[in-house]
Structure formats: structure tokens, C-alpha cells
Amino acid sequence: MKLINLSKYYLYLFLLILIGCNANSKPLVDFPLAKGNQWTYAATIKYHDDDIDSMITKQTNWLMEVVDVIPHGNASAVIIKGFPTDLVWYEGKADRGNYLLLVDSNKVYLSNLPPEDSLNLRVKDTNDALTDLKTGYNIIFDFPLVKGKTWGADPEMPQRSDSMYAWVVQNTASLTEAAAIKYNTNPDHSIFEFKPGVGITGYQFEHHGTVMTLDMKLISQKNQ
């Protein structure tokens, strides 16, 4: 009888340890994408105004927010308003567009389709596998963000031996430094800065020919 009770005790202890480990485990995607969450950025934009044939430097604040979260099986479709790329090729005015981020396992896909009513209906249909959205080319973040990790190469281009035309993690995030993820092409390059638990803390875009530079830095965050 004592042996049986002892076995039950060890089984109970093992379950407590297992539950504790799971409770302390880090999420696969440490990106706070709850409905209502907001990020405000200070943006500096430089571009050439053809109408006056002059360089323009513009400083503005930019708001990115989560307007809806739609469960899709084990995944989540997150509607974002005001993604940082809205300010690329800024010409004096920019509207905050709607974007769909599909969070599936450890990956975040940025849809190249506008999240209009038809797409919203699709993500609400759990029988729709959303295969056209879950492509390597659409991956914007692939966690964990570890230095040297690469994803998102254009499948229509020949395989390359360098780090061009794909997202490359420049450094691993730390308590004091965000990870930098760079996409470099011949005409331009983009860099997202991402800090786990915070999200996108910065974004830079620069065209290597026509003058167009964008530098965004997070200045405040609001979580619901």
C-alpha cells in the first residue's frame, strides 16, 4: 500500500513539474497582437519632390494598431491598420491601409491581398487552408529571430549564394537590443527592428537610386 501511495506521489510531482515548465515556456511568436494594441512611431522621410525639383525632409508620427483578431483553427488572422510600409514612397500624404498578418505556429505571414470583406470571410472559414497566403515569400517574421537565419527568398528567382533578395536576421535580440531583419536588393533595402514582447520597434527603407529614405522609431506602445 505504501509503495502504491509513493508511486502516486511521484506521478503527481512529475505532473506539477511538467505544468510548471509549460507555464514558463516562451510563446512561439512573442508579438503582442491583441485587438486594440497600438504602436506609435516617429518617422523621418526624405524624398525628391519633382514638382518643385527639390529635396524634402518630413517628420511625422505614425500609428499602427490591431483592429481585429480572427481565429482560424490553430492560426490567427490579425487585421493591422497602418503597417510601416505605408510610408514607403511617401509624397506628402499617406493613408493608413489595412493589412492581414496570419500568425501560424512560429511564423507570421504578411498577406499581399487587401483584407477586404471577401478575405475576412475566408479567414473565418476554417475549411479554407489559406494556402495562397502561407507561402515562403509572404513570411515577414520566422521565430526565433537568431542571427544568420534566412527566409522569404523569391521562388521565381534562381537560387543565390549571397544574402540578397531574402530576409536575413542581422543580430539576435537581447534585453537591450532589438533584432534587425534586413531584405536587400539591388535597387533598395528594408530593415525591420523587432523586440520580443514589444513587436516592431523600428523600420527603415532606402532606395539606392531615386532618393527615398524612411526611418521609423517606436516612441510609445499601448497594450489592451
C-alpha positions, 0 to 999 in steps of 0.5 A: 500500500505504501509503495502504491501511495509513493508511486502516486506521489511521484506521478503527481510531482512529475505532473506539477513539474511538467505544468510548471515548465509549460507555464514558463515556456516562451510563446512561439511568436512573442508579438503582442497582437491583441485587438486594440494594441497600438504602436506609435512611431516617429518617422523621418522621410526624405524624398525628391519632390519633382514638382518643385525639383527639390529635396524634402525632409518630413517628420511625422508620427505614425500609428499602427494598431490591431483592429481585429483578431480572427481565429482560424483553427490553430492560426490567427488572422490579425487585421493591422491598420497602418503597417510601416510600409505605408510610408514607403514612397511617401509624397506628402500624404499617406493613408493608413491601409489595412493589412492581414498578418496570419500568425501560424505556429512560429511564423507570421505571414504578411498577406499581399491581398487587401483584407477586404470583406471577401478575405475576412470571410475566408479567414473565418472559414476554417475549411479554407487552408489559406494556402495562397497566403502561407507561402515562403515569400509572404513570411515577414517574421520566422521565430526565433529571430537568431542571427544568420537565419534566412527566409522569404527568398523569391521562388521565381528567382534562381537560387543565390549564394549571397544574402540578397533578395531574402530576409536575413536576421542581422543580430539576435535580440537581447534585453537591450537590443532589438533584432534587425531583419534586413531584405536587400536588393539591388535597387533598395533595402528594408530593415525591420527592428523587432523586440520580443514582447514589444513587436516592431520597434523600428523600420527603415527603407532606402532606395539606392537610386531615386532618393527615398529614405524612411526611418521609423522609431517606436516612441510609445506602445499601448497594450489592451 
